[in-house]
Amino acid sequence: MTVRSALWGCSLLAAVLPASFAAAQISLSPPAPIPAAPEQRPAAPPQMSAPPPRAMPPQAQPRPAAPQPAPKAEVRPAPKPSAKPAEAKPAAKPDAAAAKKPAATPAAPAPAANTAAAPSEDGSADLVYGAYQRGHYKTALELATKRAQEYGDPKAMTMLGELYSNGLGIKRDFAKAVEWYTRAAEAGDREAMFSLGMMRLSGRGGLPSRAEGARWLASSAKLGNPKAAYNLALLYLDGQTFPQDVKRAAELLRLAADAGNAEAQYALATFYKEGTGVEKNVEQAVRLLQAAAVSGNVDAEVEYAIALYNGTGTPKNEVAAVALLRKAARQNNAIAQNRLARVLVTGQGAPIDRIEGLKWHLVAKTAGKGDLMLDEALAQLSPEERAQVDEASRKWLGTK
């Protein structure tokens, strides 16, 4: 599930950013000028440029890839200071200390009906999430239902929303999911607010309501949910739900980026590269690209590799750059495959390996990333070398 459907296919950045946005380039023969994309300049084999990777991913997860309705730190009951009274630190006068201890336990007030920390003799708060993590969805459903009904546990309600929304352990029922998410959101659970907001935006479980979806996202973001802040930033960019406000979008992206959201880090990096909603700062952009790359954002890996290769906003490091290009190429990023192919064919940044390089060229070409310069290099191979390239590319693509 993605926010593309929630935003009805809107291309968020097209209306906000200039055409040259995030035009990261690799120059294979510094300090010569960096040309336009290789397709436009086939006669310039010593240089390479990348079409602008998407500045902000136009889609976001409507819920975590591995749904996190009940993070372990939040699902488990509140600390139980009286669970092991006998294990208190020994005092110089054990009799006096023991006399004070029992009084604390019976004095504890009864739990409220709708608190996530409702007591459970069988430790079901932990069992719910544990069952969910292990894929025992029917068990999670039973335990979560019990906690939701007996204790009004918002985390258990959120879990029920996830199970119904994804059809885990029970038949998928978006209406039921909305019902449980709503109850949990109204009880203050930020994960439920986020999921409910995304469902309202997309119209799952009822008619679409951008206003209501945005309201729940804003509530979740206010409670520190980075996914909600990221998606709310998208709404400020597309200008349909709110008046377009790139500064507000940048603020929300910063909140999500500071919390470690890789998509937000990558998006905010593109803002800093062009000075969109923030003061232009290439060094800050590269730091954000690095953080997003470390978190596994493939687009960030490619752009950070390009920055390292060129020494733009960071010390030049061709070895690290090529390693990142290899990593992104193996994740089927066509731009990385094309750039790696150029490096290997020209030998600028890595030892020449035409067979491997042109293999990546053919692989990238199947994804629509052609390159006339590399086509020319391919045409110059001997029949034996061309057969090796074809075999290597077929093996990677899984074709005969």
Salt bridges, closest charged atoms under 4 A:
GLU39 OE2 - LYS369 NZ 2.49
GLU74 OE1 - LYS155 NZ 2.54
ASP126 OD1 - ARG76 NE 3.56
ASP153 OD2 - ARG147 NE 2.87
GLU162 OE1 - ARG63 NE 3.56
ASP189 OD1 - LYS155 NZ 2.18
GLU191 OE1 - LYS227 NZ 3.17
GLU212 OE2 - ARG200 NE 3.36
ASP238 OD2 - ARG210 NH2 2.86
GLU251 OE1 - ARG248 NH1 3.23
ASP299 OD2 - ARG54 NH2 2.96
GLU301 OE2 - LYS327 NZ 3.23
GLU303 OE1 - LYS273 NZ 2.31
GLU318 OE2 - LYS316 NZ 3.51
GLU356 OE2 - LYS359 NZ 3.31
ASP371 OD2 - ARG342 NE 2.70
ASP375 OD1 - HIS361 NE2 2.73
ASP375 OD1 - LYS365 NZ 2.98
ASP390 OD1 - ARG386 NE 2.96
GLU391 OE1 - ARG394 NH2 3.23
